Amino acid sequence: MNKEAHSLKKCRDLIEEKLAWGSSERWQNQDFENLSERIFEETRIQLSTSTLKRLWGKIPYDSTPNLGTLNALAQFAGYDNWRVFSSAQVTVLPKTPILAFTVSIFQPHHLRFSVALCLFILLIPRSLSAFWNYTPNLRYHHISLSSQLVTTGLPTTAFITYDVTDSNADSVFIQQNWDTHQRFKVDKHKYQWAHTYYTPGVYPIQLVLNDSVIQNHDLIIETNGWLRMMDKKPIPVYFSKNQVEHPQSIGITTADLEQAKVNFFQSVPWVSLFKVQKTMAVPSQRFVMETSLRNTFGKGDGVCQQTKIALIGTKGTLLIPLCTKGCVADLQVIANNRVFDGHTEDLSGLGVDFNHWVEVRCEVKNHSMTIFVNGKPAFSRPIEHDIGTIVGTRIQFLGAGEVKRFDLKRL
C-alpha cells in the first residue's frame, strides 16, 4: 500500500468513526446517498454517490481521485484540505512480507512444480487487473436540458427542465458556472428544478450524470436597458429608474446610497450598472468597446476609487480595472481565466484622475488586446482564449459613480 492509498484509507476510517454507522462493508446505496448529503452540508462540495462508492471500494476503479474530491473528504474529516491531512499522517507503513520458496530444480517433479508456480504468480496480477479495471459504463439516451424564465426583470426565477430517465446514472446534478460549489442534486425521476436569480448575466448550466458533464446550456438573464443596484448578499438593493437617471449620465450617487440608508463609516459598498441584452452580441475575437465614466466617491475605504468594467461573454469575462494612480499595484486585468496582477505587471497606465471624465477604449483583434485610457495605450497583451459572444457589461464603482457613454461593436 503506497502513501496515497494509506492516507485515503486513514481518511475513510476517520469518516466512518465520525459517522458511527457501523462497518462500511455493510453500507447500502442509501448510506452513500446520505454521506453525499452530509459532505455537501459541511463542505458545500457535492460528491456523487458513484464517486463515494468507488472511494469505498464498492465499485471497481483504477484511477486516482482528483484533488477536489480529496479536499472534500479531508474537510469532512476535520482538516483544512488534503495536503494538510496527508502531511499529518506520519504512520510508518508496514513492509509487505516477501514469501520465499526453496525448490530443487534437479528433480523432474520439482521442475514441473516450479514452472506451474511461476505461471500462477505471473497470472495473478493479470487476473486482478482485469477485475479491478472493470467499471460499469454510464449509459444514456434522449437526454434534454432547457430553461424558461417566469418573468422579465429582476429578481427572476428560471425553471430548468431536464430529462435523464433513459440513463443508468445513480446521481444527477444541475451545476452552474463551472463551479462544483454550485452543484445541486436533483431527482432523476423528475423533470424540473427551479432557481432564483438576482443579477443579470450569462449562467452556464451543466447537466451532470454521476461525475460526467453530459449536456451544456447557456441561460442569459437580460436587462431592460440599464439596471442599477448596490451589491449585497444574498439579495442586492435595486434602484428605481427615476432614482438613478441624472442629466447627461447614468449612475448611482452618494445621495442615492444615503437614501438606501448606507452607513459609509461601517463599509463602502460596491454599486453596479448592468446592461445585458442578446441584441448587443458581438464576437469577442474582434471588437471595440468605448466608454466614458468616473468614480464620484473617494472617501474612507473607497479612497482608491476602484472601478471595474466587465464585458460579459458566453464563455467568460474580460475585466478592465481602474483606480487612482497611487493604488495600481492592487489592480488585476482578467481575460477569461488569465490574470494580469498589478504586483507583477505594470498596470500604471490604468491609474487615473477621476476629477475628470475618463475615456476608456478596449480593442481586441488578431488574438491581441489593447486598452487605451484617455487616448493613450495603457495595457496590451496577447489573448490566448476568447470569451465567446459578448452580450453585455457590468460597470462597478466602489462607493458611487456614473457612465456618460458606452458603445460596443465589432471591428
C-alpha positions in Angstrom: 0.0 0.0 0.0 1.6 3.3 -1.1 1.4 6.5 0.9 -1.5 8.0 -1.0 -3.6 4.8 -0.6 -2.7 4.7 3.1 -3.8 8.3 3.6 -7.0 7.6 1.8 -7.8 4.6 4.0 -7.0 6.6 7.1 -9.3 9.4 5.9 -12.1 6.8 5.3 -11.6 5.4 8.7 -11.9 8.8 10.3 -15.1 9.5 8.4 -16.6 6.1 9.4 -15.7 6.9 13.0 -17.3 10.3 12.7 -20.5 8.9 11.2 -20.7 5.9 13.6 -22.9 4.0 11.1 -21.1 0.7 11.7 -18.7 -1.1 9.3 -18.7 0.3 5.8 -18.8 -3.3 4.5 -22.5 -3.3 5.3 -23.3 0.1 3.9 -26.0 0.2 1.3 -26.8 2.6 -1.6 -28.9 4.8 0.8 -25.9 5.1 3.2 -23.8 6.6 0.4 -26.6 9.0 -0.6 -26.8 10.1 3.0 -23.0 10.5 3.1 -23.1 12.6 -0.1 -25.6 15.0 1.5 -23.7 15.2 4.8 -20.4 16.1 2.9 -22.3 18.8 0.9 -23.9 20.3 4.1 -20.5 20.7 5.7 -18.2 21.5 2.8 -20.5 22.8 0.1 -18.8 20.3 -2.3 -21.1 17.8 -3.9 -19.6 14.3 -4.4 -21.8 11.8 -6.2 -22.9 8.5 -4.8 -20.9 6.8 -7.5 -17.7 8.6 -6.5 -18.2 7.7 -2.9 -18.8 4.0 -3.8 -15.6 4.0 -5.8 -13.6 5.5 -2.9 -15.0 2.9 -0.5 -14.3 0.0 -3.0 -17.9 -0.8 -3.8 -17.3 -0.1 -7.5 -14.0 -1.2 -9.1 -11.9 1.9 -10.0 -8.3 2.1 -11.2 -7.8 5.9 -11.2 -6.6 8.3 -8.5 -9.3 10.6 -7.1 -8.9 14.2 -8.2 -7.7 16.8 -5.7 -11.2 18.4 -5.4 -12.6 15.1 -4.2 -9.7 14.5 -1.8 -10.1 18.1 -0.4 -13.8 17.4 0.3 -13.0 14.2 2.2 -10.3 15.9 4.2 -12.5 18.8 5.1 -15.3 16.5 6.2 -12.8 14.6 8.3 -11.9 17.9 10.1 -8.9 19.1 8.2 -8.4 22.3 6.0 -7.5 20.3 2.9 -6.0 17.1 1.6 -2.4 18.4 1.8 -2.8 19.2 5.5 -4.4 15.9 6.1 -1.8 13.8 4.3 1.0 15.7 5.9 -0.4 14.8 9.3 -0.2 11.1 8.6 3.2 10.1 9.9 2.5 6.4 10.5 5.3 4.2 9.2 3.8 1.9 6.6 4.4 -1.8 7.2 6.6 -3.5 4.7 5.0 -6.2 2.6 6.4 -9.6 3.6 8.3 -11.4 0.9 7.4 -15.1 0.6 10.5 -17.3 -0.1 10.2 -20.7 -1.7 13.2 -23.0 -1.9 12.6 -25.6 -4.6 15.1 -28.0 -6.0 15.1 -27.9 -9.8 17.2 -31.0 -10.3 14.3 -33.5 -9.9 11.7 -33.7 -12.7 8.6 -33.3 -10.5 10.2 -30.3 -8.7 10.8 -28.7 -12.1 7.2 -29.2 -13.1 6.0 -27.7 -9.8 8.4 -24.7 -10.3 7.1 -24.0 -13.7 3.5 -24.2 -12.6 4.2 -21.9 -9.6 5.8 -19.3 -11.8 2.9 -19.3 -14.2 0.4 -19.0 -11.3 2.3 -16.0 -9.9 2.5 -14.3 -13.3 -1.2 -14.8 -13.9 -2.3 -13.3 -10.6 -1.6 -9.6 -11.5 -3.3 -10.0 -14.8 -6.4 -11.5 -13.2 -6.6 -8.9 -10.5 -6.1 -6.1 -13.1 -8.9 -7.4 -15.3 -11.2 -7.5 -12.2 -10.3 -4.1 -10.8 -10.3 -2.3 -14.1 -13.9 -3.2 -14.7 -16.1 -0.2 -14.4 -19.8 -0.1 -15.2 -20.2 2.2 -18.2 -22.5 5.2 -17.9 -25.3 4.7 -20.5 -27.9 7.3 -21.6 -30.2 8.2 -24.5 -32.5 11.1 -25.3 -31.1 13.5 -22.7 -32.5 17.0 -22.7 -31.8 20.3 -20.9 -33.5 23.7 -21.3 -34.7 26.7 -19.3 -37.6 29.1 -19.1 -37.8 32.4 -17.1 -41.0 33.1 -15.3 -40.8 36.9 -15.8 -38.6 39.6 -17.2 -36.8 41.9 -14.8 -35.1 41.0 -11.6 -35.2 39.1 -9.4 -36.5 36.3 -11.6 -36.9 32.5 -11.3 -35.7 30.1 -14.0 -37.2 26.7 -14.4 -34.6 24.3 -15.6 -36.2 21.4 -17.5 -34.2 18.1 -17.8 -34.9 14.5 -18.8 -32.5 11.8 -17.8 -34.9 8.9 -17.2 -33.3 7.0 -20.1 -30.0 6.5 -18.3 -28.4 4.2 -15.7 -27.0 7.1 -13.6 -27.4 6.8 -9.9 -26.7 10.5 -9.3 -28.0 13.6 -11.2 -26.8 17.2 -10.7 -27.5 20.6 -12.1 -24.3 22.7 -12.0 -23.8 26.4 -12.6 -20.8 28.5 -13.7 -18.4 25.5 -13.8 -18.2 25.8 -10.0 -18.7 22.5 -8.1 -19.9 24.5 -5.1 -22.9 25.5 -7.3 -23.8 21.9 -8.0 -27.3 20.8 -6.9 -28.5 17.2 -6.7 -31.8 16.7 -8.4 -34.3 13.8 -8.7 -33.5 11.5 -11.6 -37.2 10.6 -12.0 -38.4 14.3 -12.1 -38.1 16.8 -14.9 -37.8 20.3 -13.4 -35.7 22.3 -11.0 -36.1 26.0 -10.2 -33.6 28.6 -9.1 -34.0 32.3 -8.3 -31.5 34.8 -9.9 -30.8 38.3 -8.5 -28.3 39.6 -11.0 -28.3 39.6 -14.9 -25.6 37.8 -16.9 -24.7 34.5 -18.5 -25.2 31.4 -16.4 -23.8 28.3 -18.0 -25.9 25.3 -16.9 -24.4 21.8 -16.9 -26.3 18.5 -16.6 -24.1 16.1 -14.7 -24.7 12.3 -14.6 -22.6 10.7 -11.8 -19.3 12.6 -12.4 -19.7 13.3 -16.2 -20.9 16.5 -17.8 -23.4 15.3 -20.4 -25.0 18.5 -21.7 -24.5 22.3 -21.5 -27.0 25.1 -21.8 -26.5 28.9 -21.5 -29.1 30.8 -19.5 -28.9 34.5 -20.4 -30.8 36.9 -18.0 -31.2 40.2 -19.8 -31.9 43.7 -18.6 -34.4 46.3 -19.9 -31.9 49.0 -20.7 -29.6 49.8 -17.7 -30.1 48.1 -14.4 -28.6 49.8 -11.3 -28.1 48.1 -8.0 -26.0 48.0 -4.8 -24.1 44.8 -4.5 -25.3 43.0 -1.3 -25.5 39.3 -0.3 -27.7 37.4 -0.6 -30.1 39.9 -2.2 -28.9 43.2 -3.8 -30.6 46.6 -3.4 -32.2 47.7 -6.7 -32.6 51.4 -7.6 -35.6 52.5 -9.5 -35.2 54.2 -12.8 -36.1 57.7 -11.6 -33.6 57.4 -8.8 -30.6 56.9 -11.0 -31.1 58.6 -14.3 -29.4 62.0 -14.0 -29.0 64.6 -16.7 -26.4 63.6 -19.3 -25.4 60.4 -17.5 -26.5 57.1 -15.8 -25.2 56.3 -12.4 -25.6 56.0 -8.7 -24.8 58.9 -6.4 -23.9 59.3 -2.7 -27.4 60.7 -2.2 -29.0 57.5 -3.7 -27.0 55.4 -1.3 -27.8 57.6 1.7 -31.5 57.2 0.8 -30.9 53.4 0.9 -29.5 54.0 4.5 -25.9 53.0 3.7 -23.6 53.6 6.6 -20.3 54.7 4.9 -18.4 54.6 8.2 -19.1 50.9 8.6 -18.3 49.9 5.0 -18.2 51.4 1.5 -20.4 49.3 -0.8 -19.8 48.3 -4.4 -22.5 49.5 -6.8 -23.2 48.1 -10.3 -24.6 49.3 -13.6 -25.7 46.3 -15.8 -26.7 46.2 -19.4 -27.2 42.7 -20.7 -29.1 42.1 -24.0 -28.8 39.5 -26.7 -29.1 42.2 -29.3 -25.8 43.6 -28.1 -24.0 40.4 -29.2 -20.5 40.8 -30.8 -17.8 38.2 -31.2 -15.0 38.6 -28.6 -12.3 37.7 -31.1 -12.7 41.1 -32.9 -14.4 44.0 -31.3 -14.1 47.5 -29.8 -15.6 48.9 -26.6 -15.7 52.6 -25.7 -17.0 54.2 -22.6 -16.8 57.5 -20.6 -17.1 57.2 -16.9 -16.0 58.4 -13.5 -16.0 57.3 -9.8 -17.5 60.1 -7.7 -16.8 58.8 -4.2 -13.2 58.6 -2.9 -13.6 58.7 0.8 -12.8 56.2 3.6 -12.4 52.6 2.3 -13.2 54.0 -1.1 -10.2 56.3 -1.3 -8.6 54.4 -4.2 -11.8 54.9 -6.2 -11.7 51.3 -7.5 -13.7 50.9 -10.7 -14.3 47.8 -12.9 -15.5 47.4 -16.5 -16.6 43.8 -17.1 -17.5 42.6 -20.6 -19.8 39.6 -20.2 -19.3 36.7 -22.7 -20.9 33.3 -23.1 -17.5 31.6 -22.3 -16.1 34.0 -19.7 -15.4 37.6 -18.7 -13.0 40.4 -19.7 -12.3 42.7 -16.8 -10.7 46.2 -17.1 -9.9 47.8 -13.7 -9.2 51.5 -12.9 -8.3 53.4 -9.8 -6.3 56.4 -8.6 -2.7 56.4 -9.6 -1.3 55.5 -6.2 -3.3 52.2 -5.9 -2.4 50.5 -9.2 -0.5 47.6 -7.5 -3.8 46.3 -6.3 -5.4 46.1 -9.8 -6.0 42.9 -11.8 -6.8 42.7 -15.5 -8.7 39.5 -16.2 -9.1 38.0 -19.7 -11.2 34.9 -19.3 -9.1 32.7 -16.9 -5.8 34.6 -17.4 -5.0 37.2 -14.7 -2.5 40.1 -15.0 -1.7 41.2 -11.5 -0.5 44.6 -10.6 2.1 43.2 -8.2 3.9 41.6 -11.1 2.7 43.5 -14.2 3.0 47.2 -15.0 -0.6 48.5 -14.8 0.3 52.1 -14.1 -1.5 53.1 -17.3 -4.8 52.2 -15.6 -4.3 54.7 -12.8 -6.5 57.8 -13.5 -7.7 61.1 -12.1 -11.5 60.8 -11.6 -11.9 64.5 -11.0 -12.5 64.4 -14.8 -14.3 62.1 -17.1 -12.1 59.1 -18.0 -12.3 57.8 -21.6 -11.6 54.0 -21.9 -11.3 52.1 -25.2 -10.6 48.3 -25.5 -9.7 46.7 -28.8 -9.3 43.0 -29.5 -8.2 41.7 -32.8 -5.7 39.2 -34.2 -5.5 37.5 -30.8 -4.3 40.7 -29.1 -5.9 43.1 -26.6 -5.1 46.7 -26.2 -6.6 49.1 -23.6 -6.5 52.8 -24.1 -7.1 55.4 -21.4 -7.8 58.9 -22.4 -6.5 58.2 -25.9 -3.1 56.6 -24.8 -2.2 52.9 -24.8 -2.4 51.7 -21.2 -2.1 48.0 -21.4 -1.6 45.4 -24.2 -1.2 41.7 -24.2 -1.8 38.6 -26.4 -5.1 36.8 -25.8 -5.0 33.1 -25.9 -8.6 32.2 -25.3 -11.7 34.3 -26.2 -14.8 34.8 -24.0 -17.3 33.7 -26.6 -20.0 36.1 -27.7 -20.2 39.3 -25.7 -23.8 40.0 -24.6 -23.4 42.8 -22.1 -21.4 44.7 -19.5 -21.2 45.3 -15.8 -19.6 48.5 -14.6 -18.8 48.6 -10.9 -17.8 51.5 -8.7 -16.6 51.3 -5.1 -18.9 53.9 -3.5 -20.6 55.8 -6.3 -20.1 56.6 -10.0 -21.6 57.4 -13.3 -21.4 56.5 -17.0 -21.9 59.1 -19.8 -21.4 56.8 -22.8 -21.0 53.1 -23.6 -20.5 51.6 -27.1 -19.8 48.1 -28.2 -19.3 47.0 -31.7 -17.4 44.5 -33.9 -14.3 45.6 -35.8 
